Amino acid sequence: MEERTYKVMGGSGALNIALGVVTMVVGVAGGVLLLISGAKLLAGRNKILF
């Protein structure tokens, strides 16, 4: 029984680490895209005519 618990905990820990890495990559990529988008909006303000 203890061996099974040990294996389950190992698999769960590995999955948590993998999901953490994926979440960080997606978060950083999303942040970069938002920064680029915001910079383009601010740069394009001067071209708007009312």
All heavy atoms as TSV, in Angstrom:
chain	resi	resn	atom	element	x	y	z
A	1	MET	N	N	0.824	-1.201	0.000
A	1	MET	CA	C	0.000	0.000	0.000
A	1	MET	C	C	0.866	1.263	0.000
A	1	MET	O	O	0.554	2.222	-0.665
A	1	MET	CB	C	-0.926	-0.045	1.227
A	1	MET	CG	C	-1.898	1.082	1.283
A	1	MET	SD	S	-3.080	0.945	-0.061
A	1	MET	CE	C	-4.135	2.273	0.298
A	2	GLU	N	N	1.960	1.224	0.768
A	2	GLU	CA	C	2.820	2.405	0.840
A	2	GLU	C	C	3.523	2.668	-0.486
A	2	GLU	O	O	3.762	3.803	-0.860
A	2	GLU	CB	C	3.842	2.233	1.961
A	2	GLU	CG	C	3.209	2.282	3.333
A	2	GLU	CD	C	3.808	1.252	4.274
A	2	GLU	OE1	O	4.754	0.549	3.882
A	2	GLU	OE2	O	3.297	1.144	5.392
A	3	GLU	N	N	3.849	1.582	-1.197
A	3	GLU	CA	C	4.492	1.743	-2.499
A	3	GLU	C	C	3.566	2.446	-3.486
A	3	GLU	O	O	3.984	3.328	-4.235
A	3	GLU	CB	C	4.856	0.359	-3.062
A	3	GLU	CG	C	6.331	0.159	-3.232
A	3	GLU	CD	C	6.627	-1.192	-3.815
A	3	GLU	OE1	O	6.629	-1.294	-5.049
A	3	GLU	OE2	O	6.828	-2.124	-3.019
A	4	ARG	N	N	2.311	2.053	-3.449
A	4	ARG	CA	C	1.326	2.662	-4.361
A	4	ARG	C	C	1.168	4.147	-4.050
A	4	ARG	O	O	1.119	4.992	-4.953
A	4	ARG	CB	C	-0.010	1.946	-4.217
A	4	ARG	CG	C	-1.046	2.463	-5.169
A	4	ARG	CD	C	-2.306	1.617	-5.123
A	4	ARG	NE	N	-3.264	2.136	-6.065
A	4	ARG	CZ	C	-4.544	2.293	-5.805
A	4	ARG	NH1	N	-5.028	1.925	-4.650
A	4	ARG	NH2	N	-5.351	2.781	-6.707
A	5	THR	N	N	1.097	4.477	-2.774
A	5	THR	CA	C	0.982	5.880	-2.368
A	5	THR	C	C	2.207	6.666	-2.831
A	5	THR	O	O	2.089	7.793	-3.328
A	5	THR	CB	C	0.843	5.974	-0.839
A	5	THR	OG1	O	-0.292	5.204	-0.436
A	5	THR	CG2	C	0.651	7.401	-0.398
A	6	TYR	N	N	3.377	6.072	-2.684
A	6	TYR	CA	C	4.621	6.717	-3.103
A	6	TYR	C	C	4.608	6.991	-4.600
A	6	TYR	O	O	4.974	8.077	-5.042
A	6	TYR	CB	C	5.799	5.803	-2.740
A	6	TYR	CG	C	7.150	6.369	-3.080
A	6	TYR	CD1	C	7.735	7.338	-2.287
A	6	TYR	CD2	C	7.839	5.928	-4.207
A	6	TYR	CE1	C	8.977	7.854	-2.590
A	6	TYR	CE2	C	9.078	6.435	-4.526
A	6	TYR	CZ	C	9.641	7.397	-3.715
A	6	TYR	OH	O	10.867	7.911	-4.026
A	7	LYS	N	N	4.154	6.033	-5.396
A	7	LYS	CA	C	4.101	6.206	-6.854
A	7	LYS	C	C	3.084	7.269	-7.247
A	7	LYS	O	O	3.326	8.089	-8.136
A	7	LYS	CB	C	3.767	4.876	-7.524
A	7	LYS	CG	C	4.913	3.906	-7.527
A	7	LYS	CD	C	4.555	2.621	-8.249
A	7	LYS	CE	C	5.705	1.647	-8.238
A	7	LYS	NZ	N	5.377	0.408	-8.944
A	8	VAL	N	N	1.922	7.266	-6.580
A	8	VAL	CA	C	0.891	8.262	-6.889
A	8	VAL	C	C	1.392	9.662	-6.562
A	8	VAL	O	O	1.199	10.606	-7.332
A	8	VAL	CB	C	-0.417	7.944	-6.130
A	8	VAL	CG1	C	-1.380	9.099	-6.200
A	8	VAL	CG2	C	-1.053	6.685	-6.693
A	9	MET	N	N	2.066	9.810	-5.433
A	9	MET	CA	C	2.596	11.123	-5.051
A	9	MET	C	C	3.669	11.589	-6.034
A	9	MET	O	O	3.743	12.773	-6.377
A	9	MET	CB	C	3.162	11.071	-3.640
A	9	MET	CG	C	2.108	11.002	-2.561
A	9	MET	SD	S	2.803	10.916	-0.920
A	9	MET	CE	C	3.513	12.528	-0.777
A	10	GLY	N	N	4.498	10.653	-6.500
A	10	GLY	CA	C	5.530	11.009	-7.477
A	10	GLY	C	C	4.927	11.478	-8.789
A	10	GLY	O	O	5.351	12.477	-9.362
A	11	GLY	N	N	3.926	10.756	-9.264
A	11	GLY	CA	C	3.252	11.150	-10.509
A	11	GLY	C	C	2.539	12.474	-10.376
A	11	GLY	O	O	2.573	13.321	-11.272
A	12	SER	N	N	1.904	12.671	-9.235
A	12	SER	CA	C	1.182	13.924	-8.994
A	12	SER	C	C	2.146	15.100	-8.917
A	12	SER	O	O	1.883	16.180	-9.455
A	12	SER	CB	C	0.390	13.806	-7.696
A	12	SER	OG	O	-0.261	15.002	-7.398
A	13	GLY	N	N	3.279	14.905	-8.259
A	13	GLY	CA	C	4.281	15.971	-8.169
A	13	GLY	C	C	4.837	16.334	-9.533
A	13	GLY	O	O	5.002	17.511	-9.859
A	14	ALA	N	N	5.122	15.331	-10.346
A	14	ALA	CA	C	5.646	15.583	-11.689
A	14	ALA	C	C	4.621	16.333	-12.534
A	14	ALA	O	O	4.969	17.269	-13.279
A	14	ALA	CB	C	6.024	14.271	-12.357
A	15	LEU	N	N	3.368	15.951	-12.425
A	15	LEU	CA	C	2.310	16.633	-13.178
A	15	LEU	C	C	2.180	18.080	-12.737
A	15	LEU	O	O	2.035	18.981	-13.572
A	15	LEU	CB	C	0.979	15.901	-12.987
A	15	LEU	CG	C	-0.219	16.512	-13.703
A	15	LEU	CD1	C	-0.023	16.440	-15.210
A	15	LEU	CD2	C	-1.489	15.803	-13.308
A	16	ASN	N	N	2.256	18.331	-11.431
A	16	ASN	CA	C	2.165	19.701	-10.933
A	16	ASN	C	C	3.318	20.557	-11.435
A	16	ASN	O	O	3.121	21.725	-11.789
A	16	ASN	CB	C	2.136	19.709	-9.402
A	16	ASN	CG	C	0.793	19.319	-8.861
A	16	ASN	OD1	O	-0.213	19.439	-9.543
A	16	ASN	ND2	N	0.768	18.846	-7.636
A	17	ILE	N	N	4.505	19.996	-11.475
A	17	ILE	CA	C	5.661	20.752	-11.984
A	17	ILE	C	C	5.474	21.062	-13.465
A	17	ILE	O	O	5.698	22.190	-13.910
A	17	ILE	CB	C	6.963	19.974	-11.735
A	17	ILE	CG1	C	7.260	19.952	-10.236
A	17	ILE	CG2	C	8.120	20.581	-12.518
A	17	ILE	CD1	C	8.412	19.060	-9.853
A	18	ALA	N	N	5.040	20.084	-14.235
A	18	ALA	CA	C	4.822	20.297	-15.668
A	18	ALA	C	C	3.757	21.363	-15.913
A	18	ALA	O	O	3.939	22.254	-16.748
A	18	ALA	CB	C	4.425	18.987	-16.335
A	19	LEU	N	N	2.659	21.294	-15.181
A	19	LEU	CA	C	1.601	22.294	-15.348
A	19	LEU	C	C	2.072	23.681	-14.915
A	19	LEU	O	O	1.687	24.688	-15.515
A	19	LEU	CB	C	0.358	21.889	-14.554
A	19	LEU	CG	C	-0.453	20.752	-15.151
A	19	LEU	CD1	C	-1.610	20.382	-14.218
A	19	LEU	CD2	C	-0.998	21.114	-16.512
A	20	GLY	N	N	2.900	23.745	-13.896
A	20	GLY	CA	C	3.448	25.032	-13.466
A	20	GLY	C	C	4.306	25.666	-14.542
A	20	GLY	O	O	4.214	26.872	-14.801
A	21	VAL	N	N	5.136	24.869	-15.198
A	21	VAL	CA	C	5.995	25.391	-16.270
A	21	VAL	C	C	5.143	25.882	-17.435
A	21	VAL	O	O	5.375	26.972	-17.975
A	21	VAL	CB	C	7.000	24.308	-16.724
A	21	VAL	CG1	C	7.705	24.721	-17.993
A	21	VAL	CG2	C	7.987	24.013	-15.614
A	22	VAL	N	N	4.141	25.096	-17.816
A	22	VAL	CA	C	3.269	25.489	-18.929
A	22	VAL	C	C	2.526	26.775	-18.584
A	22	VAL	O	O	2.412	27.686	-19.420
A	22	VAL	CB	C	2.278	24.348	-19.259
A	22	VAL	CG1	C	1.196	24.817	-20.206
A	22	VAL	CG2	C	3.027	23.167	-19.850
A	23	THR	N	N	2.045	26.891	-17.357
A	23	THR	CA	C	1.321	28.097	-16.940
A	23	THR	C	C	2.231	29.323	-16.978
A	23	THR	O	O	1.812	30.404	-17.415
A	23	THR	CB	C	0.755	27.911	-15.523
A	23	THR	OG1	O	-0.089	26.761	-15.523
A	23	THR	CG2	C	-0.030	29.108	-15.068
A	24	MET	N	N	3.476	29.166	-16.553
A	24	MET	CA	C	4.404	30.299	-16.591
A	24	MET	C	C	4.693	30.728	-18.023
A	24	MET	O	O	4.724	31.922	-18.324
A	24	MET	CB	C	5.718	29.940	-15.883
A	24	MET	CG	C	5.593	29.907	-14.387
A	24	MET	SD	S	7.110	29.682	-13.442
A	24	MET	CE	C	8.321	29.142	-14.576
A	25	VAL	N	N	4.876	29.777	-18.917
A	25	VAL	CA	C	5.174	30.105	-20.321
A	25	VAL	C	C	3.986	30.826	-20.949
A	25	VAL	O	O	4.153	31.850	-21.619
A	25	VAL	CB	C	5.539	28.832	-21.105
A	25	VAL	CG1	C	5.565	29.093	-22.596
A	25	VAL	CG2	C	6.873	28.295	-20.632
A	26	VAL	N	N	2.789	30.306	-20.714
A	26	VAL	CA	C	1.585	30.931	-21.279
A	26	VAL	C	C	1.389	32.324	-20.688
A	26	VAL	O	O	1.044	33.267	-21.404
A	26	VAL	CB	C	0.353	30.033	-21.039
A	26	VAL	CG1	C	-0.934	30.753	-21.360
A	26	VAL	CG2	C	0.469	28.760	-21.856
A	27	GLY	N	N	1.643	32.463	-19.398
A	27	GLY	CA	C	1.498	33.771	-18.749
A	27	GLY	C	C	2.467	34.792	-19.299
A	27	GLY	O	O	2.102	35.939	-19.573
A	28	VAL	N	N	3.712	34.396	-19.476
A	28	VAL	CA	C	4.728	35.311	-20.010
A	28	VAL	C	C	4.396	35.679	-21.449
A	28	VAL	O	O	4.470	36.847	-21.832
A	28	VAL	CB	C	6.136	34.677	-19.899
A	28	VAL	CG1	C	7.156	35.473	-20.683
A	28	VAL	CG2	C	6.542	34.568	-18.446
A	29	ALA	N	N	3.994	34.690	-22.245
A	29	ALA	CA	C	3.643	34.966	-23.647
A	29	ALA	C	C	2.454	35.918	-23.718
A	29	ALA	O	O	2.446	36.855	-24.524
A	29	ALA	CB	C	3.333	33.669	-24.381
A	30	GLY	N	N	1.462	35.694	-22.879
A	30	GLY	CA	C	0.290	36.580	-22.860
A	30	GLY	C	C	0.670	37.993	-22.445
A	30	GLY	O	O	0.181	38.971	-23.011
A	31	GLY	N	N	1.552	38.119	-21.473
A	31	GLY	CA	C	2.005	39.438	-21.027
A	31	GLY	C	C	2.752	40.177	-22.117
A	31	GLY	O	O	2.553	41.382	-22.313
A	32	VAL	N	N	3.597	39.475	-22.831
A	32	VAL	CA	C	4.343	40.105	-23.927
A	32	VAL	C	C	3.387	40.581	-25.014
A	32	VAL	O	O	3.529	41.693	-25.532
A	32	VAL	CB	C	5.392	39.127	-24.500
A	32	VAL	CG1	C	5.976	39.639	-25.794
A	32	VAL	CG2	C	6.484	38.870	-23.475
A	33	LEU	N	N	2.416	39.745	-25.355
A	33	LEU	CA	C	1.448	40.149	-26.380
A	33	LEU	C	C	0.650	41.379	-25.941
A	33	LEU	O	O	0.374	42.272	-26.746
A	33	LEU	CB	C	0.507	38.989	-26.700
A	33	LEU	CG	C	1.141	37.834	-27.472
A	33	LEU	CD1	C	0.146	36.688	-27.603
A	33	LEU	CD2	C	1.593	38.294	-28.843
A	34	LEU	N	N	0.278	41.447	-24.666
A	34	LEU	CA	C	-0.443	42.618	-24.170
A	34	LEU	C	C	0.421	43.872	-24.216
A	34	LEU	O	O	-0.074	44.957	-24.563
A	34	LEU	CB	C	-0.928	42.368	-22.738
A	34	LEU	CG	C	-2.118	41.434	-22.602
A	34	LEU	CD1	C	-2.362	41.100	-21.138
A	34	LEU	CD2	C	-3.357	42.067	-23.199
A	35	LEU	N	N	1.698	43.738	-23.879
A	35	LEU	CA	C	2.597	44.895	-23.947
A	35	LEU	C	C	2.739	45.408	-25.370
A	35	LEU	O	O	2.683	46.623	-25.618
A	35	LEU	CB	C	3.976	44.517	-23.404
A	35	LEU	CG	C	4.097	44.424	-21.887
A	35	LEU	CD1	C	5.446	43.855	-21.505
A	35	LEU	CD2	C	3.891	45.779	-21.263
A	36	ILE	N	N	2.914	44.503	-26.319
A	36	ILE	CA	C	3.054	44.905	-27.724
A	36	ILE	C	C	1.776	45.574	-28.211
A	36	ILE	O	O	1.814	46.615	-28.873
A	36	ILE	CB	C	3.420	43.689	-28.589
A	36	ILE	CG1	C	4.829	43.215	-28.240
A	36	ILE	CG2	C	3.309	44.012	-30.071
A	36	ILE	CD1	C	5.202	41.900	-28.866
A	37	SER	N	N	0.638	44.978	-27.870
A	37	SER	CA	C	-0.644	45.536	-28.289
A	37	SER	C	C	-0.855	46.934	-27.707
A	37	SER	O	O	-1.289	47.850	-28.398
A	37	SER	CB	C	-1.757	44.593	-27.843
A	37	SER	OG	O	-3.008	45.187	-27.964
A	38	GLY	N	N	-0.544	47.095	-26.437
A	38	GLY	CA	C	-0.693	48.407	-25.799
A	38	GLY	C	C	0.219	49.445	-26.415
A	38	GLY	O	O	-0.176	50.595	-26.627
A	39	ALA	N	N	1.452	49.057	-26.735
A	39	ALA	CA	C	2.394	49.989	-27.349
A	39	ALA	C	C	1.905	50.431	-28.725
A	39	ALA	O	O	2.007	51.608	-29.088
A	39	ALA	CB	C	3.767	49.340	-27.458
A	40	LYS	N	N	1.335	49.499	-29.483
A	40	LYS	CA	C	0.806	49.852	-30.810
A	40	LYS	C	C	-0.375	50.807	-30.685
A	40	LYS	O	O	-0.517	51.739	-31.482
A	40	LYS	CB	C	0.390	48.594	-31.567
A	40	LYS	CG	C	1.547	47.818	-32.123
A	40	LYS	CD	C	1.078	46.632	-32.937
A	40	LYS	CE	C	2.229	45.863	-33.518
A	40	LYS	NZ	N	1.788	44.714	-34.320
A	41	LEU	N	N	-1.228	50.572	-29.688
A	41	LEU	CA	C	-2.365	51.476	-29.486
A	41	LEU	C	C	-1.893	52.876	-29.118
A	41	LEU	O	O	-2.414	53.872	-29.634
A	41	LEU	CB	C	-3.284	50.941	-28.382
A	41	LEU	CG	C	-4.189	49.786	-28.769
A	41	LEU	CD1	C	-4.893	49.249	-27.528
A	41	LEU	CD2	C	-5.214	50.242	-29.790
A	42	LEU	N	N	-0.916	52.957	-28.224
A	42	LEU	CA	C	-0.413	54.273	-27.829
A	42	LEU	C	C	0.288	54.970	-28.983
A	42	LEU	O	O	0.165	56.187	-29.151
A	42	LEU	CB	C	0.542	54.139	-26.643
A	42	LEU	CG	C	-0.117	53.779	-25.318
A	42	LEU	CD1	C	0.937	53.573	-24.245
A	42	LEU	CD2	C	-1.093	54.861	-24.882
A	43	ALA	N	N	1.000	54.231	-29.803
A	43	ALA	CA	C	1.701	54.826	-30.947
A	43	ALA	C	C	0.701	55.282	-32.005
A	43	ALA	O	O	0.950	56.269	-32.703
A	43	ALA	CB	C	2.667	53.825	-31.553
A	44	GLY	N	N	-0.422	54.622	-32.130
A	44	GLY	CA	C	-1.411	54.977	-33.150
A	44	GLY	C	C	-2.377	56.074	-32.741
A	44	GLY	O	O	-3.227	56.486	-33.516
A	45	ARG	N	N	-2.246	56.580	-31.499
A	45	ARG	CA	C	-3.147	57.647	-31.034
A	45	ARG	C	C	-3.072	58.896	-31.904
A	45	ARG	O	O	-4.066	59.580	-32.131
A	45	ARG	CB	C	-2.773	58.071	-29.610
A	45	ARG	CG	C	-3.353	57.259	-28.534
A	45	ARG	CD	C	-3.162	57.920	-27.204
A	45	ARG	NE	N	-1.787	58.349	-26.989
A	45	ARG	CZ	C	-1.324	58.829	-25.866
A	45	ARG	NH1	N	-2.139	58.906	-24.819
A	45	ARG	NH2	N	-0.073	59.196	-25.732
A	46	ASN	N	N	-1.896	59.202	-32.388
A	46	ASN	CA	C	-1.709	60.442	-33.146
A	46	ASN	C	C	-2.381	60.411	-34.506
A	46	ASN	O	O	-2.624	61.443	-35.113
A	46	ASN	CB	C	-0.207	60.688	-33.360
A	46	ASN	CG	C	0.524	60.814	-32.033
A	46	ASN	OD1	O	-0.094	61.122	-31.022
A	46	ASN	ND2	N	1.802	60.553	-32.050
A	47	LYS	N	N	-2.710	59.241	-35.006
A	47	LYS	CA	C	-3.286	59.113	-36.343
A	47	LYS	C	C	-4.801	59.222	-36.350
A	47	LYS	O	O	-5.410	59.172	-37.411
A	47	LYS	CB	C	-2.877	57.767	-36.946
A	47	LYS	CG	C	-1.372	57.632	-37.109
A	47	LYS	CD	C	-0.999	56.274	-37.613
A	47	LYS	CE	C	0.515	56.138	-37.669
A	47	LYS	NZ	N	0.928	54.807	-38.033
A	48	ILE	N	N	-5.415	59.404	-35.191
A	48	ILE	CA	C	-6.875	59.460	-35.103
A	48	ILE	C	C	-7.341	60.898	-35.345
A	48	ILE	O	O	-6.838	61.844	-34.725
A	48	ILE	CB	C	-7.365	58.984	-33.722
A	48	ILE	CG1	C	-7.004	57.525	-33.524
A	48	ILE	CG2	C	-8.870	59.169	-33.586
A	48	ILE	CD1	C	-7.328	56.999	-32.155
A	49	LEU	N	N	-8.274	61.065	-36.263
A	49	LEU	CA	C	-8.852	62.381	-36.537
A	49	LEU	C	C	-10.323	62.381	-36.128
A	49	LEU	O	O	-11.062	61.447	-36.444
A	49	LEU	CB	C	-8.735	62.713	-38.029
A	49	LEU	CG	C	-7.320	62.794	-38.602
A	49	LEU	CD1	C	-7.385	62.984	-40.100
A	49	LEU	CD2	C	-6.558	63.931	-37.943
A	50	PHE	N	N	-10.748	63.413	-35.449
A	50	PHE	CA	C	-12.157	63.518	-35.039
A	50	PHE	C	C	-12.863	64.578	-35.826
A	50	PHE	O	O	-12.408	65.562	-36.237
A	50	PHE	CB	C	-12.265	63.840	-33.548
A	50	PHE	CG	C	-11.885	62.687	-32.679
A	50	PHE	CD1	C	-10.661	62.648	-32.055
A	50	PHE	CD2	C	-12.766	61.624	-32.494
A	50	PHE	CE1	C	-10.313	61.605	-31.237
A	50	PHE	CE2	C	-12.427	60.573	-31.681
A	50	PHE	CZ	C	-11.189	60.554	-31.041
